[in-house]
């Protein structure tokens, strides 16, 4: 039965193709876990499921369980996933990220602006800070090679960028780069850790420059996107067009330049492009998470070009700047009934980067609006546990004992003493409870730090304070206050 044999062969080929795709995805996923870290990989990459691969169009489908996760992964990791697949399998030309078939899409969350119009959440996690896009303004698109171009986010301007001691130098330098007058330095190199505002400044430069030069041609892209376009032009024998279009821009904005490391041919093309644009008096701005000298695998000539202008460092936001950012964000939305103690709690606790800070505020407001609850300190602690846990620094038992003794005005030696007076026992029990909550230490380890007490004594103290917190408002208030002090 020849027909049956053909069907079996076709089925076997499909199975082999599926196994090959799965093996490639396993390698790609492991590489992304090393690059992104365990937490980001677990939350966003691991849920991806392989879909079908169309050999005719070279399109591979990747599925996620919800519309939100599909949009999130598409905004932040589309270029990285596409590049990884193209390296693993040259026949994969396009990667399409969408919701898993049969899953009901989640409704889009919209916040209400002060003018009554609907707005999407404005934070560094929005499309504005996708860090993967391409924008060509004031001229034609960057040729047929660019697909899915997006414009600069209208909300990311200098007017919406909150300044403080940590970022004022970078902001002033960015404004100079966008001004009508020819800047005294070029290129401008913005150095900042993830989520501190460098992408915001790139967008702001683009908006301001375009307002002053309406006919200017502006190119905004990530370094990964630059490499993808370079490889595609190389494969399609369109390098002449690629170079001509790239060098025809008046303002070049390249984000996450650290991802161009190790790509010799792309580095060489970027080097020639920088030289050509600088020779014509054009303006260039680069952004990265490290200084030029710290870029491993980058040719020395390119390092020299990147650092020949001004390197402006954006430091992590201090607490005053974090407060100002939260208040600025609140002023843009209605209702904005967020108590002052919640703002203070968020500003003190979420201190790793501005992106998480604003994202935490948006999540809290959205949850309160969707459930009809009032924004409160308790709601913040309950709904932002993942963000708060990631931002908590390592706290020691010695630090806990010292803080508790200061709070209750008892001598530090009482933590290890045998005294049974209530004025001493209760602070000691609170300290044991906090040690269990805030540190990874076991009950026996905690007991040894409190005068060699047995683990059963620590267990009793933890359960007692847990029970008192539910029945005694004063005790619950004391513990909350101590937690804020220790986590700030």
N, C-alpha and C positions, 0 to 999 in steps of 0.2 A: 504494500500500500504506500506508494510514493508520496501521496498527499499527506498522509499521517506523518511520514518521516520529515517532510519539510516543516510541518507544524512543530514537531519535537525539536528540530534544529533551531527554529526561530525562538522557541521557548528557552532553549539552552543558552542561546546568545543573549537573550534578555536577562537571564539569571546571571550570566557571567558579567554583563555590563553593570548590573546592579551591585554585584560583589566588588567590582573594580571601583565604582563610585563610592561605595561604603568605605573601602580601604583608603581611598584618597581623602575622604572626609575625616576619617579618623586621624590621619597625619596632619591635615589642616587644623583640625580642632585642637590637637595637642600643641601645635605651634602657637595658636591664638591664646591658649591657656598660659603659656610662658610669657607671651607679650603683654596680655591684658591683666594677668593676675587671676587667682582662683575665684574671687568674689564676682567680678564682671563676667568671667567665663561661665560660671555656674548659673548666673541670673539670666544672661542673654544669649550665649552661644550654645550651651548644652541643650536647650529646648528645641533648637532647629532640627527639622526633619527633612531628609532628602526627598525631593519630588522627582518628576520625570526629566529626562534630558533629550532635547530635540536636536538630532545631529544636523538636520538641514539648516536650522537657524543658529545652532550653537548655543541655545538657551537652556540653562539649568534652573529648575525651580527649587527654591528653598522655602519651607513652610514653617510658620510659627503659630502658636495656639490662639492668639488674640490679635486684634487690629492694632492695639496699643503697642504690643511687643514687636509686631512686624514693622510698624512705623519707626519705633525706637531703633531697632537694629538697622533698618534701611537708612535712617538719618546718619547714624554714627559709624557703622561698620560695612556699609555697602561697598565702598571702594576697596577696603582691606580684604573682604571676602572675594570680590571679583578678581583682584590681583593674585591672591593665593590660589584660586582655582585656575587662572590662566597659566600660572607657573607649573601647577601640578598636571594640568591637562590642556594643552594648547588648543584643542578643539572646542573648549568652553569659551565662547566669545561674550556671552551675556549671562549675568546672574540675576534672576528675578525673585524678589523677596515678597511674600504675600501671606495672607491668613490661610491656615490649613483648611482645605475644602470641607464643608459641612459644619464649620464652627460659626456660631452666630457672632457677628461683629459687635464690639462694645460701642455704646454711644459716645460721641466726642464730648469731652468735658469743656465747657466754655465758661469763662468768668465774665462778670458784667462790669463794663468800664464805667467811669464816673459820669460819662455822657449818656449812659443808658444803652450803649451799643455792646454787642457781644464781642468778646475778645478771647483769643486762646491764651493759655497760661504763658506769661512772659518770664521765662527763666533761661538759664544757660543750657537747659536740657531741651529747649525747643528747636525748631528747624533753624532758628537764627544762629545757634551754636553747634550745628551739626558737624562742623569741622571737616566735612567731606565734600562740600559742594563746589560748584564752578559758577562764577558769575562773569558775564561780559556785558558791560554797560556803556552806553554812549556810542556804540558801534555795532557791527554785526557779530553774530555768534562765532565762536572760535572754530569755525569750519565744521564740516560734516562729522568730524570725529567726535565732537562733544555731544553727548546725549544727556537729556534730563537737566539742562542748565537751570539754575535758579538765580533770582536776583538777590541783592544785598537786603538783609532784613531791615525794614523801615523803622523798627523799634530800637535798633542798635546804632545810636548816634552819640555824639559828644554830650548832648543835652541829657541823655539818660545814663551816662557813665558817671558814677559817683566817685569822687576823688578823695584821697586822704594821703597821709604821709607815705603809705606803702606804694602808691601808684602815680603820684603827681608828676614825677619826672617823665614817665612813659607817656602819660596823657598830654603833657605840654609838648613833648617831642612829636607825638602823633598829630597834634593840631598844627604844628609848624610844617610838617610834611604835607598836610592837606591845604595849607594856606595858598593864597594867590602868589605871594612872593616866592621866589626860588629858595628852597631850603639850603641852609649852610652845610648840610650833611646828607649823604645818600650813598648806600642804602641805610634805612633805619631797621635795626634788628631788635625786636621785642622778645625779651626772655622772661618766661613766667611758668610756674608749675601749672598743672591741669586745673582749669576752672577759676583762674584768677583774673581773667578779663582781656587776654591778649587778642582773642578772636573778636571780641566786642570792639576793640580799638581798630582792628583791620576794617571792619564794616564801617565804622564811623569815619575813617579816613576816606574810604570810597565815596560815602555820601557827600561829605563836605567838599571834596575835590571836584566831584561831578557838579555840585551846585555852583561852584566858582568857574568851572570849565564845562559848560553844557555839551559841547561837542567832543569832549575827550573820550578816549577809548580806555576802558579799565578792565583788567583781567584779574579775577580773584579765583584762587584754587588752593587745594591742599597739595603738599609735595607728592603724596601718593597718587593723586589725580594727574599731576604733571607727568609722573612716570607711566601711568596707564596710557595717556594720550601719546607720549613719546614712543612707547612700544607699539601701539597701534599704527602710528605714522610710519614707523620703521618697517613693520610687516607689510603694510599696504603701499610701500614705495612712495610715500607722500611727505618725505622729510623736507623737501624744498618748500612746500606749502606750509608745513608746520613751522619752520623757522621764520618764514616771511610774516605769517600772521602773529606769531609770538613777539617778534621784534617790532611790530607795528603799534604796540600799545603805549599809551602815555603814562600809565600807572600800573605797576605789577605788584600784586599782593599775594604772597605765598605763605600759607599756614603750615604748621607742623613740619618744618624743614628737616627735622631730625629723621624723618622717614625716608629721606633720599640717600641715607648712608649706604655705602657698599654698592651702589649702582653706577659703575664707572662711566658708561656711555651717557646716562642721563645727567650725571654731574658735569660732564664735559659740555653738554649742550646748554645747561643752565649757566655755566661759567661764560660761554661765548655770548649768551643772551644778556647777562649782566653787563659785560663789557660793551656790547653794542648799545644797550639802552643808556648806560652812563655816558657814553661818548656823545649821545644826542641830547643829553640833559634831561632824560626821562627820570621818573621817580620810582624807587623800589622799596618795598617794605617786606620783611621776613619775620616770621614768628616761630618760636621753638620753645621747648620745655627745658632747654639747657643753653649755656653760653656757646659761642662758636668754637672756642678752643676745646670744649668738652664733647664735640661731635666726633665719635669714633668712626673710622672708615671713610672719612671725607678727605678728598685731595687737598693738599696744602694750599694750592692756588685758589681753590674755592673758599677755603677758610679765610684766606686773606681778603677776598672780595666781601665776604659776609661781615667781617669785622672792621672794614676800612671806614665806615661811616660812624654811626652812633649805636652803641649797644645799650639799650634802656631796660633796666631790670624792674620787674613788678614783684614786689615782696608779698608774702602772704598777708592778707588783710588783718589788721589789729582789731581789737574789740570795738573801738570807736568807729572805725570804718564799717565793720559788720553791722553795728546798730544803724548807721546812716543808710546803708544799703537796704536794710529791712524797712526802715521808715519811708525811704524813697519808693520802694515797691508798693507798700501799702497805699501810698498817696495816689497810685494809678488805678486802684480798684475800689469798687463799692459793692457791698458794704465792707468797711475796713475796721470793724469793731474787734480789734485784737488787743487784749489787755497789755499794759506795759510790762508786767512780770513775764508774760510769754515772750515778748520781744527780747527782754533781757536774757531769758533762759536760752532762746535760740542763738542769740549773739555769743553767749559765753560757751555754749556746748558744741555747736556746729562750727568748728574752727579750721577744718582742713582746707576747704576752698569755698569760693563764693557760689559756685554752681550748686553744691549740696545745700548751702545755706538758703538760697532762693528756692531751690526745689523743695526743701522741707517746709518753707512758709507756704508755698503754693499747695502742697499736698494737704497741709493742715486746713487751709481755708476751703479747699475743694471738699474735703471730707465733712467739714462743718456745714457747708451749704447743701451737700447731697443728703445728709442725715438730719438736718434741722437742729443740730446741737450748737451750743455756744462754744466759741473758742476759749479754751481754758488751759491752765498749766497741766492739769491731769490728762486732758485730751491730747496735748502735745506729747507727753511722756508715753501715752498708750499707743498712739498712731505713728510715731516716728522712731520706734525702737531700733529699726535697722540702721537708720542714719545716725542716731545717737550712739549706738554701740560702735559703729565704725570710727566715730570721732573721739571716743573716750581714750584718754591716754592711760598708760600703765600706772596704776596706783598701788602703793605698798602698804602693808599693815602698819608700819611705823608712821607713815603719813596719816593714816586713819586714826591711830591712837592719839597723835599730836593734835589733830583737828578736833576730835571729840573732847579731849581734855580742855582745850581752849574754849570750846562751846559751852561746856558744863562747869567750867572754872574749877577743875580738880587737878591735882598734881599728877604728872605723868607716871610717877612710880605706882600710883594706885591701879594702873592697868595690870600689873603683875603681882599686886599685894594680895594678902589673904583676908583683908577686911571685908565684913559683911554688911556694913552700914548701907542703907538704901541710897544715900547720896553718892556712894561709890559704886555699888553693884549695878544700878541702872545704866550709868554711862559705860561701864565695862561691857554690859550686855549689848548695848547699842553698837559699840565698837566691834564686838564679835559678829554681830549681824551684818554690819557694813563690810567687814572683811570677807564674809562669805559671798555677799552680793557683788562686790567690786573687784575681787581678786580670784584667781584660779586655785587658791590654796585649799587643801583638804581640811576636814575638821581636826584631825590630829595636828597638822601643821599650824593651824590657827591657835589651837590650845597651847602649843609650845611657846608661841609668842605672847601669851597671856599668863606667864608665870608657870608654865608646865602643866596647865590644867588638862583634865581628861577630855577626850573628844565628846563624851556624852554631855559634859557641861556646856560645850559650844553648841551642840544640837539643841539643848534646852533653851539657851539664850536666843538662838535664831528663831525657833518656833514661838517663843514668848513675845519677841518684838513684832513678829509677823501678826500675831493675834492682837497685840495692843494697837497696832496701826489701824486695824479694822474697827476697834471699839473706842479708841481714845484719839480725839482730833488733835490734842496737843502733842501727843507722841508722834502722830503721823506728820504733823508740821515740823517737829524737830528733825525727823529723819529726812524729810524733803529738803530742808534747809541745809543739812549736812551733805546730802548728795550733791546739791548745787555747788557748795563750796569745794568739794573734792573733785568734781568733774569740770570745774571752770579752769 
